[in-house]
Amino acid sequence: MLNMQLAQIALHIVIISVMTVEETCGGKTCWFHKKTRAGEECRGRMRRFTPGIARFLGGDTNSWACTRHWTRVHREVNSFCACPLPVHSTELSQRHIPVRLYQIFDRIGVTVPGYRAGVRWCNSCSKTADEKFKSERDYSPPEKVSHPVFLCNKKETHVHPPNKYLHLTFLRPFK
């Protein structure tokens, strides 16, 4: 009898915690609160907009969204090529559009029918965009990244230590 009551109380606690609506958290309000067509409740911790999501939604980087809405918009913003070039490839690049190109893309995208601001680009656009847009007035070239160079002492016979497990790769299988 007591176990049954404890089980019911535990079930009520679980149901209440799942149904908790989190429209505000720490004074932050979900940007999507009362903006969705379905009137979905906000759920989860609040997350700040990334520059790409803020650009996609027309918000600013000081905006917040609950985890439910942030996940949905993040999925949508990463699902298409957001480059204003006319020809695209079918596969999206693993690399995101550099922030330095956002302003150029948005300015040129106004004149392109069907253009949507986003954070991803296709493989074709990622290869050709810098070449196509380098004549634009607000273009900035990519920064050169210097990689550290490790010099070895001339007395050393090798740069990397030998693989101490190399001999194990040629052993017979266990019996």
FENVENKA-V200638 format. One record per backbone hydrogen bond with DSSP energy under -1.0 kcal/mol. NH is the residue of the N-H (numbers start at 1). CO is the residue of the C=O. If there is no record, write none. Layout:
# FENVENKA-V200638
nh->NH co->CO
nh->NH co->CO
This chain:
# FENVENKA-V200638
nh->5 co->1
nh->6 co->2
nh->7 co->3
nh->8 co->4
nh->9 co->5
nh->10 co->6
nh->11 co->7
nh->12 co->8
nh->13 co->9
nh->14 co->10
nh->15 co->11
nh->16 co->12
nh->17 co->13
nh->18 co->14
nh->19 co->15
nh->22 co->42
nh->25 co->28
nh->28 co->25
nh->30 co->23
nh->31 co->64
nh->33 co->30
nh->35 co->32
nh->47 co->65
nh->49 co->63
nh->54 co->50
nh->55 co->51
nh->56 co->52
nh->57 co->53
nh->58 co->54
nh->59 co->54
nh->63 co->60
nh->65 co->47
nh->68 co->43
nh->70 co->66
nh->71 co->67
nh->72 co->68
nh->73 co->69
nh->74 co->70
nh->75 co->71
nh->76 co->72
nh->77 co->73
nh->78 co->74
nh->79 co->76
nh->82 co->120
nh->93 co->121
nh->97 co->119
nh->101 co->98
nh->102 co->99
nh->105 co->101
nh->106 co->102
nh->107 co->103
nh->108 co->104
nh->109 co->105
nh->111 co->108
nh->115 co->112
nh->119 co->77
nh->123 co->91
nh->126 co->122
nh->127 co->123
nh->128 co->124
nh->129 co->125
nh->132 co->128
nh->133 co->129
nh->136 co->133
nh->139 co->136
nh->156 co->153
nh->166 co->163
nh->168 co->165
nh->169 co->166
nh->171 co->168
